[in-house]
Structure formats: structure tokens, C-alpha cells
Amino acid sequence: MHMKLYGMMMTGVRNPISNNSLIYIIMKESDKFLCKAICDGVWKTGFLVEFDKTPLKEFNQLYKFQLITPDGIFPVTNVNSICGNSCFLDKNEKYIFDGDIVVMTKDNASLTAEIVYYNGAYRVKDEFTSNIANCVPLHEVYYEREFEVIKNIHDDEY
């Protein structure tokens, strides 16, 4: 059995996938590979997996992508809601994901923007930038501003 794990490849995995404590340990060690997605109307955070065949009894064949969390395996019911982790934290210690709407604050000025993934980098798309290629990379502005995630562009879809 093979499965594609977002960000890395694992083969021959059977028992460890159903061992929640092992999944939790892996997640804590590899936060940079975390994704979030809408699973049955609820945001879940975990590893995005694409199975090439049915590996487990609890696997739902109707959904190609699954999210593995410490609480179990959940089918991604809204594929468009899959958001990658930028590995940056906002002021509330929450990860900033692709598709998040953030408020950036510097001194007394603030600006609302969307985090987008384009051309190998997470970028800040504000109301003044119409061409996504011209959006500034998140890592270039992260350390000079305070970020707060206020919502995600897919919040209204579940």
C-alpha cells in the first residue's frame, strides 16, 4: 500500500496510521507539513494524504484526499479548502495558512490582506496589488509587522 503524504512520501505504512499517539508525535515533530481543510463541515488540521487504494476499513473511498489528525482520519469534503501551512505564527500563536485573511499592523497603521501561495512562496495580497506576481513574499514583511488571522476565505463554504 502506498500513500502520498503532503510534503513527504511514506510507503508500506499500515499499523502506525491508526496509532493516534504516533500520529500526534509525528505532527509535533513536523508542523511545517501540516495542512488545514474542511472535513464534513468542520476545519481540521493535520497531514494531507492521498491514498492510491483503500488501505483501511475506515477509509471513505468517495474522497481521494484524507486528513490525518491525532483524533483520526477525516475525508476532505471540500477539496478547494485545502490550505498549506506557511510556518509563520500570528500574534495569537496560530499558524498562518494559505487563504487566511490577516490584519497586518505596524505602528498605528493596519492593512487587511490575504495570504496566497504563488510561485513557491507564501505572499501577502493586499487591496493595492492586482497582479499576484507582484505580491510581496510573507517572509519579507513578517518580522517588521504584527499579524493576526481573522478568518479564512473558505469560512463561508461550510
Secondary structure, DSSP 4 states (H G I P E B T S, - for coil): -EEEETTEEEES-SSGGG-HHHHHHHHHH-GGG-EEEEETTEEEEEEEEEESS--STT--TT-SEEEEETTEEEE-SEEEEEEEEEEEE-TTSPEEETTEEEEEEETTEEEEEEEEEETTEEEEEETT--SGGGSEEHHHHGGGSEEEEEEETTGGG-
